[in-house]
């Protein structure tokens, strides 16, 4: 097995929706009870968690973010993408990096199955390799609807980098063949399709792009409610988790 460091990255950099009261508080609480819970639930915790921020994230909530990350017991760092310090300087301040970096993205309102980290780390490093979970679930946690979901190049992909490439933004873009978004990773890189049903796209309030659709043309088969609890427990949540979210 290669000498690697696994980093799971999430992002609170996006600006809040204009006119939506308590948007940041809501998203932080949602992250705490859903996304972070699924990371705490991993069977293999040999990873770092990296939270990306920009200055648009309210100063008043930074201490709250640090509190919930401290309580998670995960190894983590908070990095400002618009900081005067470089990404490399900030990362090396907190993380002890190996020769290779496995970089996994998870959106701040989505979930990973408990065995995701274990499966990712079962693969050796290969140049320009991406690991992709194509088939998962979509869950409307307000209306308690669960369906199968598939996308060729989802946002939760893992990319393997040599350390010097990962730490340099320009080298990183060249290494990835200049994809403009996650939807190009599968076609632009040497991708490996991983096992099924290992992520959940969450539908709640204020989703930007994701939707729960029952259009038969999309082949998103609905899952009976009596199966929900058995499935959701593998992601560290249950059908009542949304009730814990503040400002919901």
N, C-alpha and C positions, 0 to 999 in steps of 0.2 A: 504493500500500500504506500502511495506517495506521501511525502511530508506536506500536508495541507492544513490551512486554516479555513474553517467554514464560517461565513458571515451571512446572516439573514438580515435583510435591509427592508425597512419600511419608511414611509414618507409622510410627514405632516406639512409639506411645503406648499401645498395648493392653497390658494386664497379662499377664504370663507365665502359662502354665497351672500351676495348683497342683500341686506334687509332681513336676513334670517337671524332672529334673536337667539343668542346662546349657541351659535353654530359650533364654535370651537369646543365649548364645554361638552356639548353633545357628542362630538366625534371623539374626544378624548375618553369619555366614559364608555362609548361603544368599543373603542380600541381595548380598553382595560378588560371589559367583560367578555369580549369575543376573541379578537385576534391574539391578544397577549395570553389569554387563557389557553388557546390552542398551542402556543409555543411552550408554555409551562407544562403542558400535557405530553410533550414529546418523550418517547421512551429513551432517546439518545439526546442528551443535553450538551454534547461536545460541540458547541457553537457559540459564536458571539452574536448579540443582537445590536444592530446599528439603526438608530433613529435619525433620519435626515430632517433638518429644519431649515427654514429661512426666517428672516427677521419679521415676516408678517405673522409668525406665530406669537401670540400675546405673551409678553413677559410675565404677566400675572399667573400664567398656567405652567411655566417652566418647572417651578417647585413641585407642582402636582404631578407632572409627568415624571420627574425624578423619583417622587415618592412611590408611584405605582411600579416603576421599573426596579427600584430598590427592593420592594416587597416581593417582586416576582422571583428574586434570587438568581435571575439570569445574569450572565456576564454581558454588559452592555456599554455603549457609548452614545452620546448625542453629538452630532456634527452639524455645524451650520454651513450650508452650501454657499452662502454669500458672505462668509467670514473673510477677514483679511488674511488669516492663516490658511495655508493651502490644505486641500483634502489630505494629502500625504502627511503633513505635519500633525493634523488632528487625529488621523487614524493611528499613526505610530505612537502617539502619546498614550493611547488607551489599550491598543491591541498588540500582542506579541505575534508577529506574522511569520508564517512559514514560507517555503519556497513557492508554494502554489496557493491560490485563493479560490475557494468555491463560493461564489456570490449568488445568493438566492433572494429573489424579491418576493415580498408579500405585501399586498395593499393593506392599508391600515384599518380596513373593515372586512377582511376576508379571513379564511381559516385553513389550517393544515391538519390533516389526519395525524394521529399520534406517531405513526411510523415513517413520516416523510423524511426526517433528518437521517434516520437509519438507512433508508433506501438510497438517498443521494450519496451518502458517504461510502456506499458499497462499490462505487465506481472509481477507478483510477483516473488520474489526470490524463487528458489528451488535448492536443493543440486545437483551439477553437471549438471545443466540445461544449454543447448545451444539453442539459437534461430537462425534458419537458413532460409535465403531467397534462395530457390533453383532455382526458375524460374525468369529470368530477360531478359536483352537484351545484344547484342554484337553490337558495333557501330564502323565502320571504318570511322573516321572523316575526313580522307583525300579524300577518294573516295565517301563519303556520302552514305554508305550502312548500313542498319540497319536490324537486324534479331533477332528472338527470341532465347533464350539461356537457357540451363538448366544444372546444375551440382548438384550431390547429396550433396556434402560438399564443398561449395564455400569458397573463402578466406575471405568473408565479414561477417562471423558468429559473434554472440555475445555469450560470456560465462559469466555466473553469478558466482562470487566468494565471499566467506567471505573475509573481508578485510585482515585478517592476512595471508590468503592463497595467495591472489593476490600480496602482497608485498614480498613474499618469493619465489624465483625461484624454489627451490627444492620442496617446498610444492605445488607450482603451477603445476609442471610436474606430481606429484603423483595424484593430484586432477583430472587432465585431462586424467588419465589412460595412460600416456606416449605417446601421439600421436606424430609421427615424422613430421607431417605437417597438414595443414588445411584439407586435403582430408580424414583424419581419424576422425575428430571431430564428424561428423554425426553418425558414428557407435560406437564410443567409449564413447559418453556421452548421457545423457537423452535429446534427441533433440526434439524440437518443430519446425515444418515447418510453416513458416509465409506466408504472402500473396504473390501473384505473381507480376512480373513486377516492382520490387522495387530497382533494381540496374542495372548498365551498366558496362560491361567490355569494355574498350576502346582499339581500335586498331589504332595505329598511326605510329610512327617511333621507332625502337629499342625495340619493345616488346620482352621480353625474351621467353615467353612460349605461350601466348595467340595468337590465329590466327582467322581470319575471314574465315570461310569455307562454301562453298555452296554445300558440299557433301550431297546428299539426305539421306544418311544413318545416318547422325547426327541429322536429324529432326530439323534443324535450319531454320525455315520458314522465308523467306524474307518479309519485311514490305514495302509496297508501299511508294514512296517518298512523296506523298501528305499527309501521316500520320506522317512524321518525326517531323515536327515543333510542332504538338500537343503533341507528346510524350516527346520530348526533353525539352520543357519548364518546365515540372515537375521535371527536374533534374537541372534547373538553367542555361541551355545553349541553344544554337540554332545552326543552320547549318553553321553559319559564325564564330563560336567561335574559331576554329582552326587558323583562320587568325590572331588572336591576339597573338599567341604563338611566342616567339622569337626563333631565331636560328632554325626555322623549315624548 
